């Protein structure tokens, strides 16, 4: 098990820990972080995560494995397409305000199904489903529309999807950065908000 200080307040140090963890993950994907009982008991009395990760709910993108981190290291919030909603924002605000987490990462990923479904719905002009899934489509719609406009009619599907994933992450970073509570923490140097994209094939995370 890798060691780290009990509590980290420097956003740059937190980001470096994630970079190092992803490097370990890509170099040795067959190794998973162990969770010894003594460590589990040591953190049972309180948590001191050093990063909040807003991640897609895709089963292939578990942040603790992607960044090779242990129990208690990451405060993870997951939704399809890592879309924001009031409970999601509230969870993130809690992590910043009460747990004093110095880094917030919005983690999208290659081939995101929620983004792909939104692109397909826009291109086909299909009617709303009448389910809560429609809220995901509406949240991702601005990024998908921009990707379709930027790519043009001749672009292939893979390029359009990659661009929509990138724009979706960027839009979510912008929304979070504009939140008054989070913006105050950023202004004070207590928080950094960054976007990132995970490659399903090689396991690498690219920070934007």
C-alpha positions in Angstrom: 0.0 0.0 0.0 1.4 3.4 -0.9 1.8 6.0 1.8 0.7 9.6 1.9 0.2 12.3 4.5 -3.0 12.0 6.5 -4.4 15.3 5.1 -3.5 17.2 2.0 -4.5 20.8 1.5 -2.4 21.7 -1.6 -4.3 21.3 -4.9 -1.0 20.8 -6.9 0.1 18.0 -4.5 -3.3 16.4 -4.8 -3.1 16.5 -8.6 0.4 15.0 -8.7 -0.8 12.1 -6.5 -3.5 11.4 -9.1 -1.0 11.6 -12.0 1.4 9.2 -10.2 -1.5 6.8 -9.4 -2.6 6.7 -13.0 0.9 6.1 -14.1 1.1 3.1 -11.7 -2.3 1.8 -13.0 -1.2 2.0 -16.7 2.2 0.4 -15.9 0.8 -2.4 -13.9 -2.9 -2.9 -14.6 -2.8 -6.4 -13.1 -2.1 -5.0 -9.7 -5.0 -3.6 -7.6 -4.5 -1.6 -4.4 -4.9 -3.8 -1.3 -7.0 -2.7 1.6 -5.4 -4.2 4.8 -7.7 -4.4 7.8 -5.4 -2.1 9.8 -5.8 0.7 7.3 -9.6 0.2 7.2 -9.7 0.5 11.0 -7.4 3.4 11.1 -9.7 5.6 8.8 -13.0 4.3 10.3 -13.1 7.3 12.7 -12.9 10.0 10.0 -12.1 10.7 6.4 -9.6 13.0 4.8 -9.8 12.5 1.0 -7.4 14.6 -1.0 -9.5 14.7 -4.2 -13.2 14.8 -5.3 -13.8 13.0 -8.5 -17.0 13.6 -10.4 -17.0 10.6 -12.7 -19.2 8.8 -15.2 -21.1 5.9 -13.7 -19.7 3.6 -16.5 -18.6 0.3 -14.9 -15.2 0.5 -16.7 -14.1 3.7 -15.1 -13.8 3.2 -11.3 -11.8 6.2 -10.1 -10.1 4.4 -7.2 -8.6 1.9 -9.6 -7.9 4.4 -12.4 -5.9 6.5 -10.0 -4.6 3.6 -7.9 -5.8 5.1 -4.6 -6.9 3.4 -1.4 -9.9 3.6 1.0 -10.3 7.1 2.2 -8.3 8.8 -0.6 -11.0 9.9 -3.0 -14.5 11.4 -2.5 -16.3 10.0 -5.5 -19.6 11.2 -7.0 -20.8 9.3 -10.1 -23.6 9.8 -12.6 -24.0 8.8 -16.3 -22.1 11.4 -18.3 -20.9 12.8 -15.0 -23.9 15.2 -15.3 -24.6 17.8 -12.6 -27.8 18.0 -10.6 -28.5 19.6 -7.2 -27.7 16.5 -5.1 -24.5 16.0 -7.1 -23.5 19.7 -6.6 -24.4 19.5 -2.9 -22.2 16.4 -2.4 -19.3 18.2 -4.1 -19.9 21.3 -2.0 -19.9 19.2 1.1 -16.5 17.7 0.2 -15.0 21.2 -0.3 -16.7 23.0 2.6 -16.6 20.3 5.3 -13.9 17.9 4.3 -11.6 20.6 2.9 -10.7 18.7 -0.2 -8.3 20.7 -2.3 -8.9 19.2 -5.7 -12.0 18.6 -7.8 -11.6 16.4 -11.0 -14.3 16.0 -13.6 -13.5 12.7 -15.2 -15.0 11.9 -18.6 -14.0 8.9 -20.7 -13.6 7.7 -24.2 -16.7 6.3 -25.9 -19.1 7.6 -23.2 -22.5 5.9 -23.7 -24.5 8.8 -22.3 -22.8 11.2 -24.7 -23.2 8.9 -27.6 -26.9 8.4 -26.9 -27.4 12.2 -26.8 -25.7 12.6 -30.1 -27.8 9.9 -31.6 -31.0 11.5 -30.2 -30.1 14.9 -31.7 -29.2 13.5 -35.1 -32.3 11.3 -35.3 -34.7 13.8 -33.8 -36.2 11.1 -31.7 -38.9 12.0 -29.2 -38.2 12.2 -25.5 -38.5 8.8 -23.7 -40.7 10.1 -20.9 -38.2 8.7 -18.3 -35.6 10.3 -16.1 -33.1 9.4 -18.8 -34.3 12.5 -20.6 -32.6 14.6 -17.9 -29.3 13.2 -18.9 -29.8 14.0 -22.5 -30.8 17.6 -21.7 -27.7 18.0 -19.5 -25.4 16.8 -22.2 -27.3 18.4 -25.1 -25.2 21.7 -25.2 -21.9 19.8 -25.6 -23.4 17.4 -28.2 -24.9 20.3 -30.2 -21.6 22.1 -30.2 -19.7 19.0 -31.2 -22.1 18.4 -34.2 -21.7 22.0 -35.3 -17.9 22.0 -35.0 -17.4 18.6 -36.6 -19.5 19.4 -39.7 -21.4 16.9 -41.9 -18.3 15.1 -43.1 -16.9 14.1 -39.8 -16.9 10.5 -38.7 -18.8 9.3 -35.7 -15.7 8.6 -33.6 -14.5 12.1 -34.0 -17.9 13.7 -33.2 -18.1 11.5 -30.0 -14.6 12.4 -28.9 -15.3 16.1 -29.3 -18.6 15.9 -27.5 -17.0 14.1 -24.6 -14.3 16.8 -24.4 -16.9 19.6 -24.6 -19.1 17.9 -22.0 -16.2 17.7 -19.5 -15.2 21.3 -20.2 -18.8 22.5 -19.7 -19.1 20.7 -16.4 -15.8 22.2 -15.2 -17.2 25.7 -16.2 -20.4 25.1 -14.3 -18.6 24.0 -11.2 -16.1 26.8 -11.4 -19.0 29.3 -11.6 -20.7 28.0 -8.4 -20.3 30.7 -5.7 -19.1 28.3 -2.9 -16.6 26.6 -5.2 -15.5 29.8 -6.8 -14.7 31.3 -3.4 -12.6 28.3 -2.6 -10.7 28.6 -5.9 -10.2 32.3 -5.4 -8.7 31.6 -1.9 -6.4 29.0 -3.3 -8.0 26.2 -1.4 -9.4 24.4 -4.4 -8.5 23.6 -8.0 -11.0 22.4 -10.5 -9.7 20.4 -13.5 -11.1 18.3 -16.3 -9.8 14.9 -17.4 -10.5 12.2 -19.9 -9.9 8.4 -19.4 -8.8 6.2 -22.3 -10.6 2.9 -22.1 -7.9 1.1 -24.2 -4.6 2.1 -22.6 -5.9 3.2 -19.2 -4.3 6.6 -19.3 -5.9 9.8 -18.0 -5.3 13.0 -19.8 -5.8 16.2 -17.8 -7.1 19.3 -19.6 
